[in-house]
Amino acid sequence: MGGGAFIDGGIHFVDTLLNIGGDYDKACGVSYRTISGIEGEDTTVGIFRFKNRARGFIMYSWGMMKPPSVPAFEVYGENGSLIEDPVSRRVNVTYGRVYGDKMVKPRSL
């Protein structure tokens, strides 16, 4: 497995997290093996503290049987939220899976 599931696939979600959150000054995480049967770890959880005072959380796992279709990212702020729509997600032959449409939900007044 080399670096495990996180290095193989989760790193693309880290790229998205850093593009949304910006530079970070602290990160911590844990990786472990659950039920997948691969030799290395199959699940990783991480928490980031960004320089702009935002916080980020990431979880990537190959250790779930038939995982639910959930948003790949969710951002919540004092002025609203930005959420990926998993229903509109598609697979691109060249690039693999790409994100679905972004749903913007302004804060209700």
N, CA, C and O of each residue as an XYZ file, in Angstrom:
436
protein
N       0.816     -1.198      0.000
C       0.000      0.000      0.000
C       0.850      1.247      0.000
O       0.326      2.323     -0.291
N       2.112      1.170      0.304
C       2.914      2.390      0.359
C       2.499      3.236      1.551
O       2.785      2.884      2.695
N       1.822      4.357      1.287
C       1.400      5.254      2.351
C       0.011      4.991      2.875
O      -0.470      5.742      3.724
N      -0.654      3.954      2.404
C      -2.004      3.649      2.864
C      -3.055      4.374      2.046
O      -2.745      5.057      1.070
N      -4.300      4.214      2.459
C      -5.431      4.779      1.723
C      -5.364      6.300      1.647
O      -5.714      6.886      0.622
N      -4.914      6.948      2.731
C      -4.909      8.405      2.762
C      -3.976      8.997      1.715
O      -4.335      9.958      1.034
N      -2.791      8.435      1.584
C      -1.845      8.921      0.582
C      -2.352      8.608     -0.821
O      -2.163      9.401     -1.743
N      -2.988      7.464     -0.982
C      -3.477      7.059     -2.297
C      -4.649      7.916     -2.771
O      -4.651      8.351     -3.923
N      -5.632      8.169     -1.932
C      -6.816      8.900     -2.376
C      -7.160     10.121     -1.552
O      -7.680     11.100     -2.089
N      -6.882     10.086     -0.258
C      -7.259     11.175      0.635
C      -6.520     12.470      0.391
O      -7.020     13.546      0.718
N      -5.334     12.374     -0.181
C      -4.527     13.569     -0.408
C      -5.228     14.565     -1.323
O      -4.982     15.767     -1.230
N      -6.094     14.083     -2.202
C      -6.849     14.982     -3.083
C      -7.845     15.816     -2.276
O      -8.116     16.968     -2.617
N      -8.387     15.235     -1.210
C      -9.294     15.976     -0.338
C      -8.526     16.974      0.521
O      -9.059     18.030      0.861
N      -7.274     16.656      0.878
C      -6.428     17.613      1.588
C      -6.198     18.830      0.703
O      -6.241     19.962      1.184
N      -5.955     18.607     -0.582
C      -5.771     19.708     -1.523
C      -6.996     20.627     -1.518
O      -6.855     21.850     -1.483
N      -8.185     20.044     -1.552
C      -9.419     20.835     -1.503
C      -9.519     21.587     -0.185
O      -9.856     22.771     -0.177
N      -9.232     20.919      0.929
C      -9.296     21.543      2.242
C      -8.371     22.754      2.316
O      -8.760     23.798      2.839
N      -7.156     22.625      1.799
C      -6.204     23.735      1.840
C      -6.594     24.848      0.874
O      -6.326     26.018      1.146
N      -7.218     24.508     -0.238
C      -7.695     25.544     -1.153
C      -8.843     26.340     -0.536
O      -8.975     27.536     -0.793
N      -9.662     25.692      0.264
C     -10.772     26.381      0.925
C     -10.282     27.152      2.149
O     -10.650     28.312      2.335
N      -9.458     26.522      2.982
C      -9.057     27.112      4.263
C      -7.834     27.999      4.224
O      -7.678     28.864      5.086
N      -6.956     27.810      3.244
C      -5.725     28.599      3.182
C      -4.601     27.954      3.968
O      -4.598     26.744      4.195
N      -3.649     28.771      4.378
C      -2.493     28.276      5.121
C      -2.908     27.851      6.528
O      -3.774     28.472      7.144
N      -2.291     26.803      7.020
C      -2.576     26.331      8.368
C      -1.337     26.457      9.239
O      -0.217     26.482      8.727
N      -1.524     26.536     10.534
C      -0.377     26.607     11.434
C      -0.278     25.413     12.374
O       0.708     25.265     13.096
N      -1.318     24.549     12.365
C      -1.249     23.352     13.198
C      -2.134     22.272     12.592
O      -3.216     22.555     12.079
N      -1.665     21.042     12.656
C      -2.440     19.896     12.165
C      -2.119     18.692     13.035
O      -0.983     18.518     13.478
N      -3.125     17.864     13.277
C      -2.896     16.618     13.987
C      -3.847     15.568     13.420
O      -4.894     15.901     12.865
N      -3.480     14.320     13.562
C      -4.318     13.279     12.994
C      -3.949     11.911     13.504
O      -2.975     11.723     14.233
N      -4.769     10.956     13.089
C      -4.527      9.565     13.453
C      -4.970      8.689     12.283
O      -5.968      8.973     11.620
N      -4.217      7.629     12.044
C      -4.562      6.645     11.009
C      -4.631      5.273     11.656
O      -3.877      4.977     12.583
N      -5.526      4.448     11.172
C      -5.659      3.104     11.729
C      -6.296      2.173     10.701
O      -6.780      2.620      9.661
N      -6.289      0.909     10.995
C      -6.874     -0.103     10.124
C      -8.168     -0.603     10.734
O      -8.225     -0.909     11.925
N      -9.209     -0.686      9.913
C     -10.500     -1.163     10.403
C     -10.798     -2.522      9.789
O     -10.205     -3.521     10.194
N     -11.701     -2.580      8.825
C     -12.178     -3.866      8.310
C     -11.791     -4.165      6.874
O     -12.198     -5.198      6.343
N     -11.028     -3.311      6.232
C     -10.860     -3.411      4.778
C     -10.054     -4.614      4.301
O     -10.246     -5.058      3.168
N      -9.184     -5.142      5.102
C      -8.383     -6.272      4.666
C      -7.103     -5.877      3.934
O      -6.333     -6.756      3.548
N      -6.851     -4.589      3.731
C      -5.581     -4.175      3.135
C      -4.501     -4.228      4.210
O      -4.800     -4.244      5.404
N      -3.251     -4.254      3.775
C      -2.165     -4.406      4.730
C      -1.958     -3.164      5.585
O      -1.708     -3.281      6.785
N      -2.055     -1.986      4.995
C      -1.813     -0.748      5.743
C      -3.090     -0.186      6.337
O      -4.135     -0.838      6.354
N      -2.976      1.049      6.827
C      -4.155      1.684      7.414
C      -5.163      2.022      6.323
O      -4.796      2.287      5.178
N      -6.434      2.009      6.698
C      -7.481      2.300      5.719
C      -8.331      3.507      6.120
O      -9.196      3.930      5.354
N      -8.097      4.057      7.296
C      -8.889      5.182      7.775
C      -7.972      6.223      8.402
O      -7.091      5.884      9.191
N      -8.177      7.490      8.053
C      -7.402      8.592      8.608
C      -8.340      9.728      8.961
O      -9.270     10.037      8.215
N      -8.091     10.344     10.100
C      -8.846     11.512     10.559
C      -7.827     12.598     10.881
O      -6.806     12.329     11.515
N      -8.105     13.827     10.443
C      -7.207     14.938     10.717
C      -7.959     16.203     11.072
O      -9.084     16.421     10.620
N      -7.328     17.038     11.887
C      -7.884     18.333     12.274
C      -6.830     19.397     11.960
O      -5.657     19.240     12.299
N      -7.259     20.476     11.312
C      -6.369     21.564     10.939
C      -6.805     22.854     11.618
O      -7.999     23.122     11.751
N      -5.836     23.646     12.044
C      -6.108     25.012     12.508
C      -5.465     25.938     11.483
O      -4.250     25.931     11.287
N      -6.304     26.727     10.840
C      -5.819     27.620      9.797
C      -5.381     28.949     10.390
O      -5.842     29.345     11.461
N      -4.482     29.638      9.683
C      -3.964     30.922     10.147
C      -5.064     31.976     10.241
O      -4.937     32.939     10.997
N      -6.139     31.801      9.480
C      -7.245     32.766      9.517
C      -8.233     32.453     10.652
O      -9.320     33.030     10.698
N      -7.869     31.559     11.551
C      -8.637     31.127     12.727
C      -9.733     30.118     12.404
O     -10.446     29.691     13.312
N      -9.890     29.726     11.160
C     -10.859     28.689     10.792
C     -10.319     27.326     11.236
O      -9.126     27.175     11.499
N     -11.200     26.353     11.314
C     -10.819     24.980     11.648
C     -11.263     24.071     10.522
O     -12.269     24.338      9.865
N     -10.526     23.006     10.294
C     -10.874     22.050      9.260
C     -10.764     20.632      9.793
O      -9.892     20.326     10.606
N     -11.647     19.780      9.330
C     -11.680     18.380      9.743
C     -11.742     17.537      8.473
O     -12.492     17.853      7.549
N     -10.957     16.469      8.431
C     -10.989     15.580      7.271
C     -11.028     14.138      7.754
O     -10.356     13.764      8.716
N     -11.824     13.347      7.067
C     -11.856     11.911      7.327
C     -11.858     11.209      5.974
O     -12.641     11.548      5.087
N     -10.982     10.236      5.829
C     -10.915      9.463      4.593
C     -10.791      8.001      4.977
O      -9.957      7.637      5.806
N     -11.624      7.164      4.373
C     -11.607      5.760      4.767
C     -11.978      4.844      3.613
O     -12.846      5.160      2.799
N     -11.297      3.696      3.559
C     -11.693      2.591      2.694
C     -12.302      1.490      3.559
O     -12.563      0.391      3.071
N     -12.529      1.778      4.835
C     -12.967      0.770      5.773
C     -14.472      0.735      5.994
O     -14.930      0.243      7.026
N     -15.240      1.241      5.060
C     -16.695      1.206      5.207
C     -17.291      0.360      4.099
O     -16.935      0.510      2.930
N     -18.189     -0.522      4.467
C     -18.892     -1.310      3.466
C     -20.125     -0.521      3.042
O     -20.942     -0.144      3.882
N     -20.259     -0.272      1.743
C     -21.386      0.480      1.192
C     -21.599      1.815      1.913
O     -22.651      2.036      2.514
N     -20.600      2.703      1.852
C     -20.743      3.985      2.545
C     -21.876      4.819      1.946
O     -22.172      4.705      0.757
N     -22.503      5.649      2.766
C     -23.581      6.508      2.246
C     -23.016      7.595      1.345
O     -21.846      7.958      1.463
N     -23.826      8.105      0.466
C     -23.413      9.211     -0.399
C     -23.573     10.508      0.389
O     -24.681     11.021      0.549
N     -22.468     11.018      0.870
C     -22.466     12.249      1.661
C     -21.628     13.296      0.943
O     -20.831     12.949      0.072
N     -21.791     14.577      1.291
C     -20.965     15.610      0.658
C     -19.479     15.354      0.898
O     -19.080     14.937      1.985
N     -18.665     15.606     -0.127
C     -17.220     15.468      0.016
C     -16.649     16.629      0.829
O     -15.606     16.486      1.467
N     -17.321     17.767      0.808
C     -16.910     18.880      1.658
C     -18.112     19.708      2.068
O     -19.116     19.799      1.360
N     -17.969     20.308      3.240
C     -18.972     21.214      3.784
C     -18.215     22.348      4.459
O     -17.273     22.103      5.213
N     -18.614     23.570      4.197
C     -17.994     24.740      4.811
C     -19.111     25.546      5.462
O     -20.108     25.874      4.819
N     -18.935     25.860      6.735
C     -19.940     26.638      7.461
C     -19.289     27.911      7.979
O     -18.190     27.876      8.532
N     -19.968     29.023      7.798
C     -19.444     30.304      8.274
C     -20.552     31.168      8.809
O     -21.728     30.805      8.760
N     -20.169     32.308      9.317
C     -21.169     33.194      9.918
C     -22.086     33.821      8.885
O     -23.137     34.348      9.248
N     -21.724     33.784      7.603
C     -22.566     34.360      6.551
C     -23.255     33.319      5.678
O     -23.906     33.672      4.694
N     -23.122     32.047      6.023
C     -23.775     31.006      5.241
C     -22.915     29.766      5.141
O     -21.958     29.603      5.899
N     -23.254     28.883      4.200
C     -22.517     27.635      4.054
C     -22.351     27.271      2.586
O     -23.089     27.746      1.724
N     -21.379     26.428      2.323
C     -21.073     25.924      0.987
C     -20.931     24.421      1.115
O     -20.098     23.937      1.881
N     -21.744     23.672      0.364
C     -21.778     22.216      0.501
C     -21.747     21.576     -0.883
O     -22.423     22.041     -1.801
N     -20.964     20.513     -1.032
C     -20.922     19.763     -2.290
C     -22.165     18.884     -2.381
O     -22.535     18.224     -1.410
N     -22.802     18.876     -3.539
C     -23.989     18.061     -3.766
C     -23.562     16.680     -4.281
O     -23.159     16.562     -5.438
N     -23.641     15.628     -3.443
C     -23.174     14.311     -3.879
C     -24.027     13.708     -4.996
O     -23.552     12.837     -5.725
N     -25.270     14.153     -5.143
C     -26.148     13.612     -6.186
C     -25.633     13.988     -7.576
O     -25.786     13.216     -8.522
N     -25.023     15.171     -7.704
C     -24.539     15.624     -9.009
C     -23.100     15.189     -9.291
O     -22.560     15.519    -10.347
N     -22.476     14.462     -8.378
C     -21.105     13.980     -8.561
C     -21.057     13.020     -9.750
O     -22.007     12.271     -9.978
N     -19.985     13.037    -10.488
C     -19.857     12.166    -11.654
C     -18.425     11.641    -11.756
O     -17.525     12.122    -11.068
N     -18.234     10.667    -12.607
C     -16.911     10.096    -12.838
C     -16.441     10.536    -14.214
O     -17.161     10.407    -15.204
N     -15.213     11.060    -14.261
C     -14.593     11.499    -15.497
C     -13.538     10.457    -15.873
O     -12.699     10.104    -15.045
N     -13.572      9.972    -17.092
C     -12.658      8.906    -17.518
C     -11.202      9.324    -17.341
O     -10.377      8.511    -16.925
N     -10.876     10.568    -17.647
C      -9.501     11.043    -17.550
C      -9.085     11.319    -16.115
O      -7.985     10.946    -15.709
N      -9.940     11.962    -15.346
C      -9.555     12.435    -14.020
C     -10.144     11.633    -12.866
O      -9.871     11.946    -11.708
N     -10.937     10.616    -13.147
C     -11.576      9.860    -12.076
C     -12.785     10.609    -11.556
O     -13.446     11.324    -12.309
N     -13.076     10.455    -10.294
C     -14.248     11.102     -9.699
C     -13.980     12.596     -9.524
O     -12.905     12.998     -9.080
N     -14.958     13.396     -9.875
C     -14.866     14.837     -9.665
C     -15.997     15.260     -8.737
O     -16.989     14.548     -8.589
N     -15.843     16.407     -8.121
C     -16.854     16.896     -7.185
C     -18.165     17.200     -7.885
O     -18.204     17.494     -9.080
N     -19.231     17.123     -7.113
C     -20.540     17.512     -7.604
C     -20.692     19.022     -7.545
O     -19.751     19.738     -7.203
N     -21.873     19.497     -7.877
C     -22.156     20.928     -7.851
C     -22.031     21.462     -6.424
O     -22.199     20.734     -5.446
N     -21.736     22.739     -6.344
C     -21.652     23.386     -5.038
C     -22.998     24.030     -4.721
O     -23.567     24.734     -5.554
N     -23.498     23.786     -3.523
C     -24.761     24.387     -3.091
C     -24.410     25.496     -2.091
O     -23.816     25.231     -1.046
N     -24.772     26.708     -2.414
C     -24.519     27.838     -1.532
C     -25.791     28.136     -0.760
O     -26.859     28.308     -1.348
N     -25.675     28.196      0.537
C     -26.837     28.478      1.386
C     -26.531     29.727      2.219
O     -25.844     29.646      3.237
N     -27.043     30.881      1.782
C     -26.806     32.098      2.560
C     -27.471     32.009      3.926
O     -28.465     31.304      4.105
N     -26.919     32.719      4.863
C     -27.488     32.762      6.199
C     -28.863     33.421      6.128
O     -29.033     34.452      5.477
N     -29.816     32.835      6.787
C     -31.168     33.412      6.844
C     -31.158     34.636      7.746
O     -30.508     34.646      8.791
N     -31.868     35.642      7.341
C     -31.938     36.856      8.174
C     -33.162     36.828      9.049
O     -33.393     37.761      9.818
